[in-house]
Amino acid sequence: EAGVAQSPRYKIIEKRQSVAFWCNPISGHATLYWYQQILGQGPKLLIQFQNNGVVDDSQLPKDRFSAERLKGVDSTLKIQPAKLEDSAVYLCASSRGMGYGYTFGSGTRLTVV
Amino acid sequence: GENVEQHPSTLSVQEGDSAVIKCTYSDSASNYFPWYKQELGKGPQLIIDIRSNVGEKKDQRIAVTLNKTAKHFSLHITETQPEDSAVYFCAVLGGADGLTFGKGTHLIIQP
């Protein structure tokens, strides 16, 4: 099966600019996750979708981050405006459902200068 | 929320020797414990997982053990090879929340 697709692979922006990341999960996977991985750390959950509904967004900085999964398939994550501390790899993962193993994409490496 | 501690942060072993990485967690209701391997420039890849009704699981050279009473689980890699060099993450799932990850172990296989 095709894996989790993410784009772009790399992005460099100036602080206060906006940026968007895209994720296409494995076909049929109902659950989609966005994680933030700062260099040298483990991934940290930002938001979890079940189909097109949000299950958990308690760790999403909602003043600047937003995410949607309108048709229950693809998802976008947006940052507006970006801060220096947002520099990280943004990972998308999907699973058949909660309690099943995740498949991660290769991530988008964001550098904010 | 869940708190996951992972040790050591760096582990260097001779090729052919065994490697052990340990994790502890805080929420006794957690019921799913996967291990991920992450190579440079790639996303984490699931290598083995265990559920709370099982004490040990093995897949060729890798194994995971779980002690629910003590709330810790370990990854064991035997007969290590150069391609095992990577960063390994433990993770814990409890309830409806997403996985909580440890901080990672950088495994170095010395030739």
Backbone of each chain as ProteinMPNN parsed JSONL, in Angstrom:
{"seq_chain_A": "EAGVAQSPRYKIIEKRQSVAFWCNPISGHATLYWYQQILGQGPKLLIQFQNNGVVDDSQLPKDRFSAERLKGVDSTLKIQPAKLEDSAVYLCASSRGMGYGYTFGSGTRLTVV", "coords_chain_A": {"N_chain_A": [[0.854, -1.199, 0.0], [0.357, 2.318, -0.599], [2.251, 4.796, 1.13], [2.039, 7.292, 3.778], [1.644, 10.444, 2.505], [3.381, 13.503, 2.372], [3.699, 17.02, 1.938], [5.186, 20.319, 1.601], [8.568, 18.942, 1.412], [10.568, 20.422, 2.552], [10.72, 23.68, 4.014], [11.411, 27.083, 4.166], [10.897, 29.98, 5.946], [10.309, 33.432, 6.818], [10.055, 34.841, 10.116], [6.799, 35.617, 11.323], [5.6, 35.233, 8.895], [3.242, 33.183, 7.024], [2.481, 29.649, 6.721], [1.734, 26.514, 5.158], [1.05, 23.042, 5.472], [0.665, 19.891, 3.893], [-1.109, 16.765, 3.983], [-1.617, 13.448, 2.958], [-3.255, 10.676, 3.908], [-2.907, 7.061, 4.439], [-4.947, 5.122, 2.337], [-8.214, 4.588, 3.447], [-7.611, 4.787, 6.117], [-8.929, 5.905, 9.074], [-8.141, 7.558, 11.13], [-6.162, 10.398, 11.728], [-3.175, 12.105, 12.404], [-1.328, 14.961, 13.5], [1.969, 15.692, 14.268], [4.531, 17.448, 16.044], [7.996, 17.645, 15.796], [10.664, 18.623, 17.437], [14.128, 19.268, 17.017], [16.12, 16.673, 18.228], [14.286, 15.723, 20.013], [11.408, 13.738, 21.011], [8.464, 13.069, 18.994], [5.678, 15.299, 19.341], [2.269, 15.367, 20.013], [0.027, 17.3, 18.117], [-2.584, 17.53, 17.009], [-5.455, 15.456, 16.597], [-7.453, 13.678, 14.363], [-10.553, 12.027, 13.79], [-11.906, 10.574, 11.175], [-13.519, 13.289, 9.77], [-13.656, 14.776, 12.037], [-12.466, 16.516, 14.966], [-10.615, 14.938, 17.468], [-8.782, 15.372, 19.513], [-7.264, 18.302, 20.366], [-5.813, 19.535, 22.249], [-3.14, 20.249, 22.65], [-2.518, 21.96, 20.667], [-1.353, 25.061, 19.611], [-3.59, 27.322, 19.485], [-3.793, 29.984, 18.883], [-2.16, 30.464, 16.775], [-1.862, 28.212, 15.214], [-3.657, 26.104, 12.984], [-5.793, 23.476, 11.82], [-7.264, 21.296, 9.435], [-9.545, 18.8, 8.177], [-11.369, 18.371, 5.971], [-12.908, 16.615, 4.249], [-12.52, 14.23, 5.401], [-10.279, 12.915, 4.491], [-7.629, 14.01, 3.079], [-5.462, 16.325, 4.806], [-4.709, 19.59, 6.101], [-2.274, 21.582, 7.714], [-1.791, 24.625, 9.252], [0.24, 27.484, 9.944], [0.156, 30.624, 11.35], [0.773, 33.746, 12.582], [4.167, 32.668, 11.912], [6.64, 31.72, 14.366], [10.033, 31.884, 15.623], [10.481, 29.672, 17.266], [8.885, 27.743, 16.152], [10.287, 26.275, 14.386], [10.888, 23.107, 13.227], [10.29, 19.589, 12.6], [7.389, 18.635, 10.968], [5.222, 16.122, 11.353], [3.011, 13.873, 9.825], [0.679, 11.343, 10.549], [-1.122, 8.262, 10.136], [-3.76, 5.954, 11.008], [-5.634, 2.856, 11.25], [-7.537, 3.108, 13.136], [-8.229, 4.358, 16.457], [-5.948, 3.075, 18.79], [-4.627, 1.383, 17.138], [-1.577, 0.653, 15.305], [0.53, 3.336, 14.128], [1.251, 4.825, 10.929], [3.798, 6.766, 9.747], [4.413, 9.737, 7.802], [7.146, 11.18, 5.85], [7.583, 13.686, 6.751], [7.633, 17.33, 7.099], [10.166, 19.593, 6.99], [10.473, 22.477, 8.719], [11.923, 25.629, 8.72], [12.256, 28.556, 10.475], [13.24, 31.805, 10.056]], "CA_chain_A": [[0.0, 0.0, 0.0], [1.096, 3.569, -0.595], [2.436, 5.31, 2.477], [1.498, 8.614, 4.077], [2.328, 11.441, 1.687], [3.421, 14.859, 2.924], [4.416, 18.034, 1.156], [6.471, 20.082, 0.956], [9.555, 18.26, 2.261], [11.302, 21.454, 3.261], [10.178, 25.022, 3.865], [12.095, 28.12, 4.941], [10.115, 31.223, 5.922], [10.689, 34.417, 7.82], [9.085, 34.935, 11.208], [5.56, 36.366, 11.073], [4.945, 34.767, 7.676], [2.372, 32.02, 7.21], [2.913, 28.447, 5.997], [0.763, 25.422, 5.212], [1.564, 21.715, 5.166], [-0.395, 19.011, 3.4], [-0.93, 15.349, 4.274], [-2.565, 12.481, 2.398], [-3.023, 9.452, 4.682], [-3.115, 5.779, 3.761], [-6.349, 4.967, 1.97], [-9.022, 3.823, 4.388], [-7.272, 5.08, 7.513], [-9.883, 6.875, 9.587], [-7.537, 8.45, 12.118], [-5.026, 11.157, 11.218], [-2.496, 12.85, 13.467], [-0.201, 15.849, 13.216], [2.938, 15.774, 15.351], [5.662, 18.368, 15.903], [9.22, 17.055, 16.34], [11.784, 19.551, 17.555], [15.397, 18.565, 16.889], [16.624, 16.018, 19.433], [13.191, 15.335, 20.901], [10.393, 12.862, 20.462], [7.318, 13.779, 18.422], [4.652, 15.76, 20.269], [0.979, 15.437, 19.324], [-0.619, 18.595, 17.982], [-4.013, 17.37, 16.794], [-5.882, 14.127, 16.166], [-8.75, 13.635, 13.685], [-11.22, 10.766, 13.502], [-12.616, 10.991, 9.95], [-13.319, 14.726, 9.625], [-13.881, 15.429, 13.32], [-11.318, 16.638, 15.861], [-10.711, 14.145, 18.691], [-7.951, 15.993, 20.545], [-6.406, 19.397, 19.907], [-5.459, 20.22, 23.492], [-1.771, 20.743, 22.613], [-2.358, 22.811, 19.478], [-1.378, 26.496, 19.953], [-4.683, 27.731, 18.593], [-3.675, 31.382, 18.484], [-1.383, 30.568, 15.53], [-1.945, 26.965, 14.454], [-4.986, 25.589, 12.669], [-5.745, 22.278, 10.985], [-8.569, 20.833, 8.993], [-9.626, 17.553, 7.408], [-12.75, 18.647, 5.595], [-13.63, 15.481, 3.65], [-12.128, 13.008, 6.081], [-9.158, 12.24, 3.829], [-6.465, 14.888, 3.187], [-5.475, 17.307, 5.889], [-3.719, 20.659, 6.046], [-1.886, 22.231, 8.964], [-1.339, 25.988, 8.939], [0.817, 28.308, 11.007], [0.051, 32.025, 10.965], [2.103, 33.942, 11.999], [5.187, 31.758, 12.431], [7.654, 32.204, 15.29], [11.3, 31.151, 15.51], [10.386, 28.389, 17.978], [8.111, 26.779, 15.362], [11.215, 25.482, 13.575], [10.733, 21.714, 13.64], [9.737, 18.719, 11.57], [5.964, 18.39, 11.187], [4.947, 14.759, 10.914], [1.636, 13.414, 9.727], [0.562, 9.896, 10.693], [-2.496, 7.777, 10.062], [-3.972, 4.593, 11.502], [-6.972, 2.34, 10.949], [-8.412, 3.613, 14.177], [-7.53, 4.574, 17.718], [-5.503, 1.82, 19.369], [-3.859, 0.648, 16.144], [-0.279, 1.247, 15.01], [0.554, 4.484, 13.232], [2.222, 4.934, 9.86], [4.191, 8.163, 9.627], [5.02, 10.263, 6.593], [8.544, 11.583, 6.01], [7.613, 14.959, 7.449], [8.03, 18.597, 6.488], [11.119, 20.304, 7.863], [10.238, 23.924, 8.683], [12.905, 26.516, 9.343], [11.778, 29.941, 10.579], [14.433, 32.659, 10.243]], "C_chain_A": [[0.879, 1.235, 0.0], [1.165, 4.085, 0.838], [1.728, 6.624, 2.673], [2.319, 9.637, 3.306], [2.255, 12.803, 2.354], [4.139, 15.777, 1.955], [4.228, 19.392, 1.795], [7.408, 19.321, 1.884], [10.329, 19.26, 3.112], [10.634, 22.804, 3.008], [10.98, 25.963, 4.756], [11.275, 29.394, 4.813], [10.675, 32.18, 6.96], [9.63, 34.449, 8.918], [7.981, 35.916, 10.826], [4.91, 36.022, 9.728], [4.041, 33.582, 7.996], [2.87, 30.871, 6.338], [1.835, 27.381, 6.155], [1.427, 24.128, 4.795], [0.384, 20.824, 4.774], [-0.069, 17.543, 3.694], [-2.024, 14.532, 3.6], [-2.323, 11.15, 3.088], [-3.173, 8.196, 3.829], [-4.619, 5.61, 3.524], [-7.081, 4.09, 2.983], [-8.702, 4.067, 5.854], [-8.161, 6.214, 8.023], [-9.236, 7.931, 10.48], [-6.276, 9.097, 11.55], [-4.483, 12.038, 12.336], [-1.467, 13.801, 12.86], [0.669, 15.92, 14.471], [3.987, 16.828, 15.009], [6.884, 17.711, 16.538], [10.334, 18.09, 16.288], [13.074, 18.739, 17.591], [15.855, 17.977, 18.227], [15.552, 15.572, 20.403], [12.269, 14.333, 20.224], [9.242, 13.667, 19.885], [6.295, 14.146, 19.495], [3.348, 15.967, 19.496], [0.442, 16.857, 19.306], [-2.139, 18.443, 17.891], [-4.293, 15.982, 16.248], [-7.282, 14.227, 15.571], [-9.257, 12.192, 13.621], [-12.2, 11.094, 12.384], [-12.457, 12.508, 9.815], [-13.563, 15.494, 10.921], [-12.621, 15.452, 14.172], [-11.568, 15.833, 17.143], [-9.967, 14.835, 19.833], [-7.109, 17.079, 19.9], [-5.907, 20.188, 21.11], [-4.045, 20.801, 23.481], [-1.491, 21.594, 21.378], [-2.399, 24.278, 19.904], [-2.364, 27.23, 19.037], [-4.627, 29.206, 18.198], [-2.937, 31.517, 17.156], [-1.476, 29.337, 14.649], [-3.413, 26.632, 14.181], [-4.818, 24.363, 11.782], [-7.161, 21.899, 10.597], [-8.437, 19.542, 8.199], [-11.072, 17.48, 6.901], [-13.51, 17.426, 5.086], [-13.211, 14.157, 4.277], [-11.0, 12.248, 5.422], [-7.904, 13.094, 4.037], [-6.61, 15.841, 4.363], [-4.435, 18.38, 5.62], [-3.502, 21.208, 7.449], [-1.312, 23.595, 8.6], [-0.776, 26.663, 10.177], [0.779, 29.753, 10.527], [-0.158, 32.884, 12.198], [3.121, 33.004, 12.644], [6.147, 32.482, 13.373], [8.916, 31.357, 15.123], [11.187, 29.759, 16.13], [9.513, 27.357, 17.263], [9.0, 25.946, 14.442], [11.239, 24.051, 14.095], [10.392, 20.895, 12.397], [8.282, 18.449, 11.932], [5.616, 17.066, 10.527], [3.446, 14.511, 10.878], [1.654, 11.894, 9.857], [-0.897, 9.503, 10.535], [-2.57, 6.359, 10.606], [-5.403, 4.171, 11.177], [-8.005, 2.85, 11.947], [-7.61, 3.797, 15.44], [-7.195, 3.221, 18.338], [-4.754, 0.94, 18.381], [-2.538, 1.371, 15.883], [-0.379, 2.384, 14.004], [1.549, 4.246, 12.102], [2.512, 6.417, 9.668], [4.632, 8.491, 8.201], [6.453, 10.68, 6.878], [8.683, 12.951, 6.661], [7.947, 16.14, 6.573], [8.96, 19.301, 7.47], [10.931, 21.8, 7.676], [11.362, 24.649, 9.406], [12.352, 27.932, 9.306], [12.979, 30.813, 10.918], [14.011, 34.106, 10.538]], "O_chain_A": [[1.994, 1.221, 0.521], [0.268, 3.847, 1.647], [0.914, 7.033, 1.845], [3.541, 9.691, 3.438], [1.201, 13.211, 2.842], [5.061, 15.369, 1.249], [3.221, 19.619, 2.466], [7.06, 19.081, 3.04], [10.695, 18.972, 4.252], [10.063, 23.045, 1.944], [11.203, 25.688, 5.935], [10.987, 29.842, 3.702], [11.418, 31.785, 7.859], [8.465, 34.129, 8.684], [8.201, 36.895, 10.112], [3.796, 36.465, 9.448], [4.073, 33.046, 9.104], [3.58, 31.08, 5.354], [1.117, 27.348, 7.155], [2.258, 24.105, 3.887], [-0.734, 20.988, 5.262], [1.092, 17.134, 3.66], [-3.203, 14.879, 3.663], [-1.275, 10.541, 2.875], [-3.522, 8.266, 2.65], [-5.442, 5.913, 4.387], [-6.628, 2.999, 3.327], [-9.43, 3.611, 6.736], [-8.152, 7.323, 7.489], [-9.722, 9.058, 10.574], [-5.43, 8.421, 10.965], [-5.237, 12.633, 13.106], [-0.826, 13.496, 11.855], [0.184, 16.169, 15.574], [4.289, 17.067, 13.84], [6.824, 17.268, 17.685], [10.874, 18.389, 15.223], [13.1, 17.638, 18.142], [15.962, 18.688, 19.226], [15.86, 15.093, 21.494], [12.346, 14.114, 19.015], [9.061, 14.829, 20.246], [6.079, 13.39, 20.442], [3.319, 16.644, 18.469], [0.401, 17.534, 20.333], [-2.887, 19.125, 18.592], [-3.476, 15.405, 15.531], [-8.189, 14.787, 16.188], [-8.48, 11.259, 13.423], [-13.191, 11.792, 12.595], [-11.321, 12.976, 9.75], [-13.664, 16.721, 10.909], [-11.806, 14.531, 14.115], [-12.583, 16.014, 17.816], [-10.447, 14.882, 20.966], [-6.328, 16.806, 18.989], [-5.613, 21.378, 20.996], [-3.766, 21.746, 24.219], [-0.336, 21.907, 21.088], [-3.386, 24.707, 20.503], [-2.002, 27.694, 17.956], [-5.332, 29.631, 17.283], [-3.054, 32.538, 16.479], [-1.195, 29.413, 13.452], [-4.286, 26.847, 15.023], [-3.817, 24.231, 11.076], [-8.119, 22.147, 11.329], [-7.387, 19.231, 7.636], [-11.87, 16.651, 7.339], [-14.663, 17.228, 5.468], [-13.511, 13.089, 3.744], [-10.768, 11.081, 5.735], [-7.197, 12.936, 5.032], [-7.709, 16.121, 4.842], [-3.408, 18.121, 4.992], [-4.428, 21.285, 8.257], [-0.443, 23.698, 7.734], [-1.242, 26.449, 11.296], [1.289, 30.08, 9.455], [-1.208, 32.761, 12.828], [2.952, 32.595, 13.792], [6.431, 33.669, 13.215], [8.876, 30.263, 14.559], [11.725, 28.788, 15.598], [9.41, 26.218, 17.718], [8.523, 25.017, 13.791], [11.569, 23.808, 15.256], [10.23, 21.43, 11.301], [7.976, 18.078, 13.065], [5.705, 16.914, 9.309], [2.714, 14.894, 11.79], [2.551, 11.235, 9.33], [-1.797, 10.308, 10.771], [-1.565, 5.651, 10.658], [-6.262, 4.999, 10.872], [-9.185, 3.0, 11.63], [-6.435, 3.433, 15.493], [-8.043, 2.331, 18.407], [-4.292, -0.141, 18.747], [-2.394, 2.552, 16.199], [-1.258, 2.394, 13.141], [2.555, 3.56, 12.279], [1.604, 7.22, 9.455], [5.157, 7.636, 7.487], [6.928, 10.554, 8.007], [9.777, 13.334, 7.078], [8.468, 15.995, 5.467], [8.599, 19.567, 8.616], [11.198, 22.333, 6.599], [11.704, 24.328, 10.544], [12.02, 28.45, 8.239], [13.653, 30.599, 11.926], [14.865, 34.973, 10.725]]}, "seq_chain_B": "GENVEQHPSTLSVQEGDSAVIKCTYSDSASNYFPWYKQELGKGPQLIIDIRSNVGEKKDQRIAVTLNKTAKHFSLHITETQPEDSAVYFCAVLGGADGLTFGKGTHLIIQP", "coords_chain_B": {"N_chain_B": [[-1.586, 14.438, 32.147], [-0.13, 11.73, 30.211], [3.183, 10.633, 31.06], [6.275, 9.906, 29.745], [9.309, 8.334, 30.187], [12.522, 7.789, 28.873], [15.41, 5.756, 28.565], [18.78, 4.674, 27.771], [19.855, 8.007, 26.659], [21.758, 7.959, 24.72], [23.32, 5.183, 23.211], [25.961, 3.056, 22.772], [27.153, 0.261, 21.148], [29.065, -2.724, 20.454], [29.225, -4.175, 17.232], [27.222, -7.011, 16.783], [26.8, -7.434, 19.459], [24.29, -7.154, 22.109], [21.561, -4.822, 22.533], [19.781, -2.779, 24.805], [16.973, -0.873, 25.534], [15.141, 1.232, 27.668], [11.91, 2.128, 28.962], [9.713, 4.072, 30.985], [6.398, 4.673, 32.206], [3.542, 6.701, 33.172], [0.729, 6.521, 33.412], [-1.424, 4.176, 34.535], [-3.54, 3.142, 33.118], [-2.805, 2.937, 30.505], [-2.487, 1.096, 27.452], [-1.231, 0.237, 25.138], [1.859, -0.223, 23.537], [4.138, 0.823, 21.513], [7.239, 0.605, 19.588], [9.414, 2.715, 17.823], [11.561, 3.253, 15.022], [13.764, 5.669, 13.853], [15.308, 6.96, 11.109], [17.775, 9.169, 9.704], [16.31, 12.028, 8.347], [13.914, 10.816, 7.818], [10.531, 9.723, 8.577], [9.303, 8.36, 11.729], [9.383, 4.785, 12.038], [7.362, 2.033, 12.639], [8.494, -0.691, 14.54], [8.04, -2.759, 16.339], [5.429, -3.789, 18.543], [3.437, -3.918, 21.562], [0.728, -5.139, 23.502], [-1.275, -4.557, 26.46], [-2.102, -6.945, 27.528], [-0.192, -8.8, 27.18], [3.034, -10.129, 27.991], [5.482, -10.328, 26.724], [6.973, -10.026, 23.503], [8.243, -11.159, 20.435], [10.197, -10.636, 17.495], [12.07, -11.896, 15.241], [15.212, -10.545, 15.497], [14.522, -8.642, 17.341], [12.846, -7.755, 20.384], [10.232, -7.099, 22.729], [9.532, -6.344, 26.087], [7.14, -6.201, 28.705], [6.235, -4.817, 31.777], [3.608, -4.427, 33.57], [2.905, -3.923, 36.189], [5.086, -2.574, 37.294], [5.118, -0.547, 35.532], [6.833, -0.318, 33.26], [8.612, -0.834, 30.165], [10.63, -2.541, 27.74], [12.969, -2.493, 25.016], [14.651, -4.923, 23.174], [17.449, -5.658, 21.303], [19.086, -8.075, 19.56], [22.234, -9.477, 18.418], [23.357, -7.195, 17.015], [23.511, -5.087, 14.119], [25.147, -3.009, 11.617], [23.123, -1.584, 10.271], [21.245, -1.225, 12.198], [21.77, 1.101, 13.475], [20.39, 4.088, 14.526], [17.791, 6.375, 15.635], [15.787, 5.476, 18.323], [12.472, 5.338, 19.461], [10.294, 5.01, 22.196], [6.791, 4.622, 22.821], [3.556, 5.433, 24.167], [0.169, 4.571, 24.564], [-2.887, 5.625, 25.805], [-6.304, 5.498, 26.544], [-8.283, 7.806, 24.613], [-6.468, 9.522, 23.604], [-3.724, 10.578, 21.476], [-0.573, 8.916, 20.68], [1.978, 9.151, 23.174], [5.296, 10.076, 23.18], [8.622, 8.932, 24.095], [11.812, 10.587, 24.681], [13.719, 9.594, 23.017], [16.384, 7.377, 21.91], [19.636, 7.378, 20.86], [21.057, 5.034, 19.016], [24.14, 3.595, 18.488], [26.056, 1.583, 16.446], [29.032, 0.072, 16.734], [31.637, -0.811, 14.521]], "CA_chain_B": [[-1.411, 13.582, 30.986], [0.878, 10.664, 30.263], [4.588, 11.03, 31.102], [7.097, 8.778, 29.308], [10.749, 8.535, 30.358], [13.265, 6.816, 28.078], [16.84, 5.723, 28.888], [19.576, 5.907, 27.85], [19.668, 8.914, 25.535], [22.702, 7.476, 23.719], [23.807, 3.836, 23.513], [26.95, 2.6, 21.796], [27.468, -1.147, 21.352], [29.846, -3.357, 19.399], [28.447, -4.995, 16.294], [27.059, -8.389, 17.242], [26.335, -7.432, 20.843], [22.878, -6.823, 22.313], [21.231, -3.471, 23.0], [18.527, -2.723, 25.561], [16.479, 0.483, 25.778], [14.065, 1.096, 28.648], [10.965, 3.233, 29.113], [8.714, 4.009, 32.034], [5.248, 5.528, 31.932], [2.893, 7.111, 34.42], [-0.701, 6.23, 33.462], [-1.638, 2.731, 34.636], [-4.593, 2.737, 32.172], [-2.222, 2.804, 29.168], [-2.674, -0.286, 27.034], [-0.565, -0.077, 23.866], [3.236, 0.238, 23.712], [4.935, 0.572, 20.312], [8.583, 1.129, 19.443], [9.653, 3.246, 16.496], [12.935, 3.508, 14.598], [13.795, 6.823, 12.974], [16.575, 7.223, 10.429], [17.949, 10.579, 9.376], [15.515, 12.546, 7.242], [12.708, 10.008, 7.607], [9.591, 9.659, 9.683], [9.443, 7.148, 12.569], [8.837, 3.554, 11.469], [6.998, 1.053, 13.67], [9.279, -1.913, 14.422], [7.409, -3.784, 17.156], [4.513, -3.218, 19.53], [2.908, -4.886, 22.524], [-0.47, -4.665, 24.197], [-1.137, -4.733, 27.908], [-2.451, -8.303, 27.952], [0.926, -9.659, 26.806], [4.226, -9.733, 28.728], [6.665, -10.316, 25.872], [6.723, -10.281, 22.082], [9.529, -11.248, 19.738], [10.16, -10.666, 16.041], [13.447, -12.13, 14.786], [16.248, -10.076, 16.426], [14.006, -7.642, 18.283], [11.834, -8.208, 21.333], [9.765, -6.098, 23.687], [8.979, -6.899, 27.314], [6.278, -5.245, 29.407], [5.917, -5.072, 33.181], [2.53, -3.473, 33.843], [2.912, -3.576, 37.612], [6.125, -1.566, 37.491], [4.917, 0.461, 34.481], [7.969, -0.112, 32.374], [8.77, -1.761, 29.055], [11.986, -2.471, 27.197], [13.269, -2.989, 23.672], [15.878, -5.704, 23.153], [17.932, -5.982, 19.965], [20.219, -9.012, 19.642], [23.106, -9.595, 17.231], [23.21, -5.902, 16.354], [24.151, -4.905, 12.814], [25.32, -1.573, 11.321], [21.863, -0.966, 9.847], [20.422, -0.941, 13.381], [22.082, 2.462, 13.937], [19.257, 4.993, 14.292], [17.179, 6.839, 16.887], [14.651, 4.642, 18.684], [11.502, 5.979, 20.353], [9.173, 4.273, 22.753], [5.569, 5.422, 22.869], [2.512, 4.868, 25.028], [-1.191, 5.006, 24.225], [-3.903, 5.363, 26.818], [-7.547, 6.211, 26.279], [-8.533, 8.277, 23.266], [-5.418, 10.443, 23.186], [-2.7, 10.04, 20.602], [0.622, 8.376, 21.32], [2.963, 10.008, 23.843], [6.605, 9.516, 22.868], [9.803, 9.248, 24.864], [12.702, 11.546, 24.031], [14.54, 8.932, 22.013], [17.709, 6.832, 22.193], [20.488, 7.305, 19.676], [21.809, 3.777, 19.059], [25.319, 3.596, 17.602], [26.653, 0.26, 16.35], [30.461, 0.222, 16.435], [32.106, -1.965, 13.735]], "C_chain_B": [[-0.312, 12.573, 31.195], [2.283, 11.255, 30.282], [5.437, 9.8, 30.774], [8.568, 9.157, 29.444], [11.495, 7.427, 29.626], [14.75, 6.927, 28.402], [17.503, 4.539, 28.172], [19.289, 6.821, 26.657], [20.609, 8.546, 24.381], [23.21, 6.118, 24.164], [24.744, 3.399, 22.403], [27.311, 1.157, 22.12], [28.298, -1.659, 20.186], [28.913, -4.182, 18.503], [28.42, -6.438, 16.781], [26.595, -8.499, 18.681], [24.847, -7.085, 20.895], [22.727, -5.392, 22.808], [19.88, -3.514, 23.702], [18.186, -1.26, 25.837], [15.23, 0.362, 26.654], [13.196, 2.349, 28.706], [10.052, 2.986, 30.295], [7.586, 4.967, 31.681], [4.473, 5.749, 33.218], [1.431, 6.659, 34.536], [-0.941, 4.719, 33.445], [-2.728, 2.235, 33.684], [-4.05, 2.575, 30.749], [-2.211, 1.346, 28.744], [-1.982, -0.674, 25.734], [0.801, 0.578, 23.871], [4.055, -0.101, 22.464], [6.345, 1.131, 20.429], [8.776, 1.546, 17.99], [11.148, 3.438, 16.27], [12.899, 4.671, 13.624], [15.2, 7.026, 12.417], [16.589, 8.666, 9.956], [17.1, 10.978, 8.168], [14.24, 11.78, 6.953], [11.775, 10.108, 8.808], [9.817, 8.403, 10.506], [8.753, 5.951, 11.907], [8.573, 2.558, 12.592], [7.816, -0.226, 13.479], [8.701, -3.052, 15.253], [6.47, -3.1, 18.131], [3.997, -4.33, 20.438], [1.691, -4.282, 23.19], [-0.424, -5.143, 25.639], [-1.504, -6.133, 28.386], [-1.346, -9.307, 27.629], [2.175, -9.18, 27.538], [5.469, -9.606, 27.861], [6.257, -10.631, 24.439], [8.055, -10.241, 21.362], [9.297, -11.298, 18.236], [11.595, -10.705, 15.552], [14.432, -11.588, 15.822], [15.741, -9.055, 17.436], [12.903, -8.243, 19.15], [11.45, -7.045, 22.228], [9.193, -6.835, 24.889], [8.215, -5.81, 28.043], [6.033, -5.71, 30.833], [4.88, -4.034, 33.592], [2.52, -3.029, 35.303], [3.895, -2.448, 37.886], [5.999, -0.414, 36.497], [6.2, 0.748, 33.735], [8.011, -1.188, 31.297], [10.111, -1.511, 28.381], [12.047, -3.036, 25.786], [14.604, -3.714, 23.725], [16.222, -5.996, 21.693], [19.144, -6.879, 20.126], [20.994, -9.015, 18.333], [23.05, -8.318, 16.396], [24.053, -5.814, 15.082], [24.254, -3.405, 12.526], [24.007, -0.873, 10.952], [20.89, -0.734, 11.008], [20.699, 0.454, 13.934], [20.967, 3.419, 13.536], [18.844, 5.572, 15.651], [15.923, 6.01, 17.13], [13.769, 5.38, 19.7], [10.538, 4.943, 20.9], [7.967, 5.205, 22.765], [4.518, 4.675, 23.669], [1.17, 5.43, 24.596], [-2.131, 4.635, 25.359], [-5.158, 6.128, 26.478], [-7.655, 6.65, 24.839], [-7.456, 9.221, 22.763], [-4.469, 9.767, 22.204], [-1.524, 9.512, 21.395], [1.429, 9.474, 21.992], [4.314, 9.329, 23.68], [7.638, 9.832, 23.941], [10.706, 10.185, 24.07], [13.682, 10.909, 23.054], [15.879, 8.444, 22.531], [18.467, 6.747, 20.89], [21.355, 6.061, 19.818], [22.919, 3.815, 18.025], [25.911, 2.199, 17.624], [28.097, 0.437, 15.886], [30.951, -1.007, 15.652], [33.24, -2.717, 14.437]], "O_chain_B": [[0.354, 12.562, 32.23], [2.553, 12.251, 29.611], [5.331, 8.773, 31.444], [9.018, 10.162, 28.893], [11.139, 6.254, 29.746], [15.294, 8.027, 28.503], [16.864, 3.504, 27.982], [18.555, 6.438, 25.746], [20.298, 8.79, 23.215], [23.499, 5.911, 25.342], [24.364, 3.374, 21.232], [27.729, 0.857, 23.239], [28.25, -1.116, 19.083], [27.952, -4.796, 18.968], [29.449, -7.011, 17.141], [26.06, -9.53, 19.087], [24.228, -6.767, 19.88], [23.634, -4.827, 23.417], [18.954, -4.193, 23.257], [19.027, -0.504, 26.322], [14.374, -0.491, 26.42], [13.673, 3.47, 28.527], [9.663, 1.852, 30.577], [7.784, 5.942, 30.955], [4.707, 5.079, 34.224], [0.946, 6.436, 35.645], [-0.682, 4.063, 32.436], [-2.837, 1.03, 33.459], [-4.78, 2.115, 29.871], [-1.96, 0.458, 29.558], [-2.133, -1.806, 25.273], [0.927, 1.767, 24.164], [4.607, -1.197, 22.37], [6.618, 2.007, 21.25], [8.37, 0.849, 17.06], [11.9, 3.743, 17.196], [12.108, 4.675, 12.681], [16.155, 7.236, 13.164], [15.542, 9.302, 9.826], [17.163, 10.35, 7.112], [13.556, 12.053, 5.967], [12.173, 10.519, 9.898], [10.461, 7.467, 10.031], [7.691, 6.084, 11.3], [9.458, 2.274, 13.399], [7.836, -0.788, 12.384], [8.868, -4.215, 14.886], [6.696, -1.949, 18.506], [4.106, -5.515, 20.124], [1.623, -3.074, 23.415], [0.365, -6.019, 25.994], [-1.242, -6.474, 29.539], [-1.531, -10.514, 27.784], [2.374, -7.976, 27.699], [6.4, -8.876, 28.202], [5.325, -11.397, 24.194], [8.898, -9.389, 21.645], [8.342, -11.911, 17.757], [12.258, -9.671, 15.46], [14.491, -12.118, 16.931], [16.499, -8.646, 18.316], [12.142, -9.108, 18.717], [12.239, -6.128, 22.456], [8.466, -7.818, 24.743], [8.595, -4.64, 28.005], [5.668, -6.862, 31.065], [5.224, -2.899, 33.922], [2.166, -1.89, 35.609], [3.59, -1.497, 38.605], [6.705, 0.588, 36.617], [6.609, 1.9, 33.591], [7.517, -2.299, 31.486], [10.656, -0.41, 28.445], [11.285, -3.93, 25.416], [15.579, -3.185, 24.258], [15.396, -6.513, 20.941], [20.126, -6.49, 20.759], [20.486, -8.614, 17.286], [22.732, -8.361, 15.208], [25.143, -6.379, 14.987], [23.528, -2.612, 13.124], [23.808, 0.295, 11.285], [19.839, -0.12, 10.827], [19.944, 0.943, 14.776], [20.639, 3.547, 12.356], [19.467, 5.294, 16.676], [15.09, 5.863, 16.235], [14.262, 5.964, 20.665], [10.028, 4.102, 20.16], [8.113, 6.427, 22.723], [4.579, 3.456, 23.829], [1.047, 6.618, 24.298], [-2.168, 3.491, 25.813], [-5.081, 7.312, 26.15], [-7.179, 5.96, 23.937], [-7.516, 9.675, 21.62], [-4.419, 8.54, 22.115], [-1.474, 9.638, 22.618], [1.557, 10.58, 21.466], [4.466, 8.15, 24.0], [7.553, 10.858, 24.615], [10.404, 10.534, 22.929], [14.398, 11.614, 22.343], [16.444, 9.013, 23.465], [18.01, 6.125, 19.931], [22.276, 6.028, 20.634], [22.675, 4.037, 16.839], [26.235, 1.677, 18.691], [28.346, 0.9, 14.773], [30.704, -2.136, 16.077], [33.744, -3.708, 13.909]]}, "name": "protein", "num_of_chains": 2, "seq": "EAGVAQSPRYKIIEKRQSVAFWCNPISGHATLYWYQQILGQGPKLLIQFQNNGVVDDSQLPKDRFSAERLKGVDSTLKIQPAKLEDSAVYLCASSRGMGYGYTFGSGTRLTVVGENVEQHPSTLSVQEGDSAVIKCTYSDSASNYFPWYKQELGKGPQLIIDIRSNVGEKKDQRIAVTLNKTAKHFSLHITETQPEDSAVYFCAVLGGADGLTFGKGTHLIIQP"}
